[in-house]
Amino acid sequence: MSGFVMLLIPIGLLATAAILGVGIYSFVRGGDFAKEHSNKLMRLRVMAQAITIAIIMLFLWLLSKGS
C-alpha cells in the first residue's frame, strides 16, 4: 500500500506544479484568459496542494506503521 501512495506523491507534485505554471503564464499573459481563469486556477492549485500534502501525511503514517 505504501508503494502505491509513494507513487501518488510525484503525481501530486507534478499536478500542482503544472497548475502553478499555467497560473503564472496566465498572469504574465493577461487578457481575457487571465480575467476568466485566474481565481479558478488559484483554487485548483490550493486543492492540489492540499491533496498532495494529505498523501504525504498518509505515506508517513503508513511508514510509521510498518506497512
TORVO-132129 format. One record per residue (C-alpha): residue number from 0; x negated, z negated, y negated; residue in three letters. Coordinates in steps of 0.05 Angstrom, whole numbers. Last residue first. Example, Ala and Ser with C-alpha at 12.3 -4.5 7.8 and 13.67 -1.06 7.14 Angstrom:
BEGIN
<node><resi>1</resi><x>-273</x><z>-143</z><y>21</y><resn>Ser</resn></node>
<node><resi>0</resi><x>-246</x><z>-156</z><y>90</y><resn>Ala</resn></node>
END
This chain:
BEGIN
<node><resi>66</resi><x>-62</x><z>-124</z><y>26</y><resn>Ser</resn></node>
<node><resi>65</resi><x>-110</x><z>-181</z><y>10</y><resn>Gly</resn></node>
<node><resi>64</resi><x>-61</x><z>-220</z><y>-33</y><resn>Lys</resn></node>
<node><resi>63</resi><x>-110</x><z>-216</z><y>-92</y><resn>Ser</resn></node>
<node><resi>62</resi><x>-113</x><z>-140</z><y>-84</y><resn>Leu</resn></node>
<node><resi>61</resi><x>-37</x><z>-135</z><y>-83</y><resn>Leu</resn></node>
<node><resi>60</resi><x>-34</x><z>-174</z><y>-148</y><resn>Trp</resn></node>
<node><resi>59</resi><x>-88</x><z>-131</z><y>-180</y><resn>Leu</resn></node>
<node><resi>58</resi><x>-52</x><z>-68</z><y>-158</y><resn>Phe</resn></node>
<node><resi>57</resi><x>14</x><z>-94</z><y>-185</y><resn>Leu</resn></node>
<node><resi>56</resi><x>-20</x><z>-110</z><y>-252</y><resn>Met</resn></node>
<node><resi>55</resi><x>-49</x><z>-40</z><y>-255</y><resn>Ile</resn></node>
<node><resi>54</resi><x>20</x><z>-10</z><y>-239</y><resn>Ile</resn></node>
<node><resi>53</resi><x>52</x><z>-53</z><y>-294</y><resn>Ala</resn></node>
<node><resi>52</resi><x>-2</x><z>-30</z><y>-343</y><resn>Ile</resn></node>
<node><resi>51</resi><x>13</x><z>42</z><y>-325</y><resn>Thr</resn></node>
<node><resi>50</resi><x>88</x><z>32</z><y>-333</y><resn>Ile</resn></node>
<node><resi>49</resi><x>77</x><z>0</z><y>-402</y><resn>Ala</resn></node>
<node><resi>48</resi><x>30</x><z>55</z><y>-424</y><resn>Gln</resn></node>
<node><resi>47</resi><x>79</x><z>109</z><y>-402</y><resn>Ala</resn></node>
<node><resi>46</resi><x>136</x><z>74</z><y>-439</y><resn>Met</resn></node>
<node><resi>45</resi><x>93</x><z>69</z><y>-502</y><resn>Val</resn></node>
<node><resi>44</resi><x>75</x><z>142</z><y>-496</y><resn>Arg</resn></node>
<node><resi>43</resi><x>148</x><z>162</z><y>-488</y><resn>Leu</resn></node>
<node><resi>42</resi><x>168</x><z>122</z><y>-549</y><resn>Arg</resn></node>
<node><resi>41</resi><x>114</x><z>155</z><y>-591</y><resn>Met</resn></node>
<node><resi>40</resi><x>132</x><z>224</z><y>-565</y><resn>Leu</resn></node>
<node><resi>39</resi><x>205</x><z>214</z><y>-582</y><resn>Lys</resn></node>
<node><resi>38</resi><x>186</x><z>189</z><y>-652</y><resn>Asn</resn></node>
<node><resi>37</resi><x>142</x><z>250</z><y>-665</y><resn>Ser</resn></node>
<node><resi>36</resi><x>190</x><z>302</z><y>-635</y><resn>His</resn></node>
<node><resi>35</resi><x>235</x><z>331</z><y>-688</y><resn>Glu</resn></node>
<node><resi>34</resi><x>193</x><z>322</z><y>-750</y><resn>Lys</resn></node>
<node><resi>33</resi><x>129</x><z>341</z><y>-714</y><resn>Ala</resn></node>
<node><resi>32</resi><x>160</x><z>405</z><y>-686</y><resn>Phe</resn></node>
<node><resi>31</resi><x>188</x><z>423</z><y>-754</y><resn>Asp</resn></node>
<node><resi>30</resi><x>121</x><z>423</z><y>-790</y><resn>Gly</resn></node>
<node><resi>29</resi><x>60</x><z>380</z><y>-777</y><resn>Gly</resn></node>
<node><resi>28</resi><x>1</x><z>409</z><y>-740</y><resn>Arg</resn></node>
<node><resi>27</resi><x>-40</x><z>345</z><y>-744</y><resn>Val</resn></node>
<node><resi>26</resi><x>18</x><z>301</z><y>-723</y><resn>Phe</resn></node>
<node><resi>25</resi><x>39</x><z>348</z><y>-667</y><resn>Ser</resn></node>
<node><resi>24</resi><x>-33</x><z>351</z><y>-641</y><resn>Tyr</resn></node>
<node><resi>23</resi><x>-36</x><z>275</z><y>-643</y><resn>Ile</resn></node>
<node><resi>22</resi><x>30</x><z>270</z><y>-605</y><resn>Gly</resn></node>
<node><resi>21</resi><x>9</x><z>322</z><y>-553</y><resn>Val</resn></node>
<node><resi>20</resi><x>-56</x><z>284</z><y>-542</y><resn>Gly</resn></node>
<node><resi>19</resi><x>-20</x><z>217</z><y>-536</y><resn>Leu</resn></node>
<node><resi>18</resi><x>27</x><z>247</z><y>-484</y><resn>Ile</resn></node>
<node><resi>17</resi><x>-32</x><z>275</z><y>-445</y><resn>Ala</resn></node>
<node><resi>16</resi><x>-70</x><z>208</z><y>-449</y><resn>Ala</resn></node>
<node><resi>15</resi><x>-10</x><z>170</z><y>-423</y><resn>Thr</resn></node>
<node><resi>14</resi><x>0</x><z>219</z><y>-367</y><resn>Ala</resn></node>
<node><resi>13</resi><x>-74</x><z>217</z><y>-349</y><resn>Leu</resn></node>
<node><resi>12</resi><x>-73</x><z>141</z><y>-347</y><resn>Leu</resn></node>
<node><resi>11</resi><x>-10</x><z>140</z><y>-305</y><resn>Gly</resn></node>
<node><resi>10</resi><x>-40</x><z>189</z><y>-255</y><resn>Ile</resn></node>
<node><resi>9</resi><x>-105</x><z>150</z><y>-255</y><resn>Pro</resn></node>
<node><resi>8</resi><x>-66</x><z>86</z><y>-236</y><resn>Ile</resn></node>
<node><resi>7</resi><x>-20</x><z>119</z><y>-185</y><resn>Leu</resn></node>
<node><resi>6</resi><x>-76</x><z>130</z><y>-134</y><resn>Leu</resn></node>
<node><resi>5</resi><x>-93</x><z>55</z><y>-135</y><resn>Met</resn></node>
<node><resi>4</resi><x>-19</x><z>41</z><y>-120</y><resn>Val</resn></node>
<node><resi>3</resi><x>-23</x><z>85</z><y>-59</y><resn>Phe</resn></node>
<node><resi>2</resi><x>-87</x><z>51</z><y>-36</y><resn>Gly</resn></node>
<node><resi>1</resi><x>-55</x><z>-17</z><y>-49</y><resn>Ser</resn></node>
<node><resi>0</resi><x>0</x><z>0</z><y>0</y><resn>Met</resn></node>
END
